[in-house]
Amino acid sequence: MKKKINDLIDTTKKALKNILPNIQPLKFKTLNNIILSGPNLINNFNLIQSQHPKFQIIPVLKSNAYGHGIVQIGRLLNLVKCKMVAVDGYFEALELSKISNHKILIMGYIDKANFRILKLKKYSFVIQSADDLITLGRLNKKIAIHLELNTGMNRLGLQPDELNHYLKTIQRFPKIKLEGVMTHLADADNINNSFTKKQLKSFDEAVEYILNKGFKLKYIHIAQTAGSVKVESKYANAIRVGIGLYGINPLAPSDNYFKDLEKLMPILELKSKIIKVQQLEEGDKVSYGGIFTANRPMQIGILPVGYYEGVPRELSNCGFITHEDTTLPIIGRVCMNHTIIDLKDSKLKVGDEVTVISANPSAPNSIANIAKNNKLFNYSLLTGLSSTIRRIINYI
């Protein structure tokens, strides 16, 4: 008995030794944190699902989940009812599969030289050519694939005259299962929907052709967030939701469909802490190039976050940070790892937390307003957030 107890103690010590290195870093207090709202993400998912109750929703987690953190978003999506999530690359899929309950669709191109070492069981692959299908088929392994149609994006996908050869190639290899068909809408965020309608027509014609060849498709997906409220395919039964999942409405307020996505709620906030407070005299200059000159005695704060972490350099001398209801201007040039703010008449001090990116859509430092007021792209503001910033999930 004593030996068994000692063996158990030794086993426990070894297990703890492996676990502790992963726990210890979490004790380290970071100066910059990205806070993710679980309730807001679930709201966004449920909103789009409620608009399309008979559709499968396929959340898109490519590019580090649009900058939010692929592991953190993967964990949150375990709380919703969906069967499949999508990424761009194979290594994204490997990372996500460690924590996700879902099947993963890999949409990006994979060099066929790598096919023989791919894990296949939990994944589906978008395969772009008949030649690649032949390479896969010769492995003699079960694999699920999605076929991408080029309906006008002219990026990836099969041309109409390639489709028949592609389908015949699938039929040569019984272990290759055509699980889904997709396309990508190139202009769905345009107020003018004429091009989107042309893509929809081409897509439905191609899907009908595939079905008439005897293929049974589990997933037929044409729309992303913007297209989800605009296109009504005869055959589609799934929607790939990217930016909308994260609470960003991709449509212009002047778009007739804008209100359909108006209740999306941003899930991300970027917080930082003041690391230094100092006084300026009238005439003192700030940061690189001295583009800000104090016109009065003033108090400034230094934040340990800059364009490396994802604060656009375009916000130099014109952006804003917030603290509760107070708006604090960014002054001087945004640096690689630092941003300087005018503390105005606030009582803020070293160690106090401020909001660099707000989840309040009406705040001057929301993603929507940063993009609009500085002629920046909302997607790239999010994907530009450094993966080195700690992501923290708020579940309530």
Residue pairs with C-beta under 8 A, 6 or more apart in sequence:
30 389
30 390
31 272
31 273
31 275
31 304
31 305
32 270
32 271
32 272
32 273
32 304
32 305
32 309
32 356
32 389
32 390
33 270
33 271
33 389
33 390
33 391
33 392
34 68
34 69
34 268
34 269
34 270
34 271
34 385
34 389
34 390
34 391
34 392
35 268
35 269
35 270
35 271
35 359
35 392
35 394
36 68
36 69
36 72
36 73
36 76
36 267
36 268
36 391
36 392
36 393
36 394
37 265
37 267
37 268
37 269
37 359
37 394
38 76
38 79
38 267
38 393
38 394
38 395
38 396
39 394
39 395
39 396
40 247
40 265
40 266
40 267
40 359
41 73
41 76
41 77
41 245
41 246
41 247
41 267
42 76
42 79
42 80
43 263
43 264
43 265
44 241
44 244
44 245
44 246
44 247
44 264
44 265
44 267
45 57
45 59
45 77
45 80
45 82
45 241
45 245
46 80
47 261
47 263
47 264
48 57
48 225
48 228
48 239
48 241
48 244
48 245
49 55
49 57
49 81
51 228
51 229
51 260
52 228
52 239
54 237
55 236
55 237
55 238
55 239
56 82
56 83
56 84
56 219
56 237
56 238
56 239
57 82
57 238
57 239
57 241
58 82
58 84
58 85
58 86
58 105
58 219
58 221
58 238
58 239
58 240
58 241
59 73
59 77
59 82
59 85
59 86
59 241
59 242
59 245
60 66
60 85
60 86
60 87
60 224
60 240
60 241
60 242
60 245
61 70
61 73
61 74
61 77
61 85
61 86
61 87
61 92
61 96
62 86
62 87
62 88
62 89
62 92
62 107
62 108
62 242
63 88
63 383
64 70
64 92
64 383
64 387
65 72
65 73
65 74
65 246
66 242
66 243
66 245
66 246
66 379
66 382
66 383
67 268
67 310
67 382
67 383
67 384
67 385
68 246
68 267
68 268
68 382
68 385
68 391
69 387
69 391
70 87
70 92
70 95
70 96
71 95
71 96
71 98
71 99
71 391
72 391
72 393
73 245
74 85
74 96
74 99
74 100
75 99
75 100
75 393
76 393
77 85
77 100
77 102
78 99
78 100
78 101
78 102
82 102
83 102
83 103
84 102
84 103
84 104
84 105
84 124
84 219
84 238
85 96
85 100
85 102
85 103
85 104
85 105
86 104
86 105
86 106
86 107
86 240
87 93
87 96
87 104
87 105
87 106
87 107
87 108
88 106
88 107
88 108
89 106
89 108
89 110
90 106
90 108
90 110
90 114
90 118
92 106
93 104
93 106
93 123
94 119
96 104
97 104
97 122
97 123
103 122
103 123
103 124
104 122
104 123
104 124
105 123
105 124
105 125
105 126
105 146
105 180
106 123
106 124
106 125
106 126
107 126
107 146
107 148
108 126
109 128
109 156
110 118
110 125
112 131
112 132
112 135
112 136
115 132
115 135
115 136
115 139
116 139
118 125
120 141
120 142
120 143
123 144
124 144
124 145
124 146
124 179
124 180
125 143
125 144
125 145
125 146
126 145
126 146
126 147
126 148
126 156
126 182
127 133
127 136
127 145
127 146
127 147
128 148
128 156
128 157
128 158
129 162
129 166
130 162
130 165
130 166
130 169
133 145
133 166
133 169
133 170
133 173
133 176
134 169
134 172
134 173
136 143
136 145
136 173
136 176
137 169
137 172
137 173
137 175
137 176
138 173
140 175
141 175
142 175
142 177
143 175
143 176
143 177
144 177
144 179
145 170
145 176
145 177
145 178
145 179
145 180
146 178
146 179
146 180
146 181
146 182
146 219
147 158
147 166
147 178
147 180
147 181
147 182
147 210
148 156
148 157
148 158
148 181
148 182
148 183
148 184
149 157
149 158
149 163
149 181
149 182
149 183
149 202
149 203
149 206
150 156
150 157
150 158
150 159
150 183
151 157
151 183
151 198
151 199
151 200
151 202
151 203
151 206
152 186
152 195
152 198
152 199
152 202
153 183
153 184
153 185
153 186
153 199
154 186
155 184
156 184
157 183
157 184
158 166
160 202
160 206
163 206
163 209
163 210
167 178
167 210
167 213
167 215
170 176
170 178
170 215
178 210
178 215
178 217
179 217
179 218
179 219
180 217
180 218
180 219
180 220
180 221
180 238
181 206
181 207
181 210
181 217
181 219
181 220
181 221
182 219
182 220
182 221
182 222
182 240
183 199
183 202
183 203
183 222
184 224
185 196
185 199
185 222
185 223
185 224
185 226
185 227
185 231
186 195
186 199
187 195
187 196
187 199
188 196
188 223
188 224
188 226
188 227
188 230
188 231
188 250
189 226
189 250
189 251
189 252
189 255
190 196
191 252
191 254
191 255
191 256
193 230
196 227
196 230
196 231
197 231
199 222
200 222
200 231
200 232
200 233
203 222
203 233
203 236
204 233
204 234
204 235
207 217
207 220
207 233
207 234
207 235
208 234
208 235
210 217
211 217
211 235
219 237
219 238
220 233
220 235
220 236
220 237
220 238
221 236
221 237
221 238
221 239
221 240
222 231
222 233
222 236
223 230
223 231
223 233
223 236
223 239
223 240
224 239
224 240
224 241
224 242
224 243
225 241
225 242
225 243
225 244
225 245
225 250
225 261
226 250
226 251
228 239
228 241
228 244
229 251
229 257
229 260
229 261
230 257
243 250
243 378
243 379
244 250
244 261
244 264
246 266
246 267
246 268
246 382
247 264
247 265
247 266
247 267
247 268
247 359
248 264
248 266
248 367
248 368
248 378
248 379
248 382
249 258
249 261
249 262
249 264
249 368
250 261
250 378
251 257
251 258
251 261
252 258
265 359
266 359
266 360
266 361
266 366
266 367
266 368
267 359
268 357
268 359
268 367
268 382
269 355
269 357
269 358
269 359
270 305
270 310
270 355
270 356
270 357
270 385
270 389
271 353
271 354
271 355
271 356
272 303
272 304
272 305
272 321
272 339
272 353
272 354
272 356
273 303
273 304
273 351
273 352
273 353
273 354
274 301
274 302
274 303
274 348
274 349
274 350
274 351
274 352
274 354
275 302
275 303
275 304
275 350
276 301
276 302
276 350
277 299
277 300
277 301
277 302
277 343
277 348
277 349
277 350
278 299
278 300
278 302
279 297
279 298
279 299
279 300
280 286
280 294
280 297
280 298
280 299
280 300
281 294
281 297
282 294
282 295
282 296
282 297
283 293
283 294
284 293
284 294
285 291
285 292
285 293
285 294
285 332
286 292
286 293
286 294
286 300
286 331
286 332
286 340
287 316
287 331
287 332
287 333
287 334
287 335
287 340
288 332
288 333
288 335
289 333
290 332
291 316
291 317
291 332
291 333
292 317
292 331
292 332
298 342
298 343
298 344
299 342
299 343
299 344
300 331
300 340
300 341
300 342
300 343
301 328
301 340
301 341
301 343
301 348
301 354
302 338
302 339
302 340
303 321
303 338
303 339
303 340
303 341
303 354
303 356
304 337
304 338
305 311
305 337
305 338
305 339
305 356
306 334
306 335
306 336
306 337
306 338
306 339
307 313
307 334
307 335
307 336
308 336
308 337
308 386
309 337
309 385
309 386
309 388
309 389
310 381
310 384
310 385
310 386
310 389
311 319
311 334
311 339
311 356
312 319
312 334
312 370
312 374
312 376
312 381
312 384
313 333
313 334
314 374
314 375
314 376
315 330
315 334
315 339
315 370
315 374
316 330
316 332
316 333
316 334
317 330
317 331
317 332
317 333
318 330
318 373
318 374
319 329
319 330
319 334
319 365
319 370
319 374
320 327
320 328
320 329
320 330
320 364
320 365
321 327
321 328
321 329
321 330
321 339
321 341
321 354
321 355
321 356
321 365
322 328
322 354
322 355
322 358
322 363
322 364
322 365
323 346
323 348
323 352
323 353
323 354
323 355
326 344
326 346
327 364
328 341
328 342
328 343
328 344
328 346
328 354
329 341
329 342
330 339
330 340
330 341
331 340
331 341
331 342
332 340
339 356
341 354
348 354
355 363
355 365
356 365
357 365
357 366
357 367
357 370
357 381
358 365
358 366
359 366
360 366
361 368
361 369
362 369
363 369
364 373
367 378
367 381
367 382
368 378
370 376
370 378
370 381
371 377
371 378
371 381
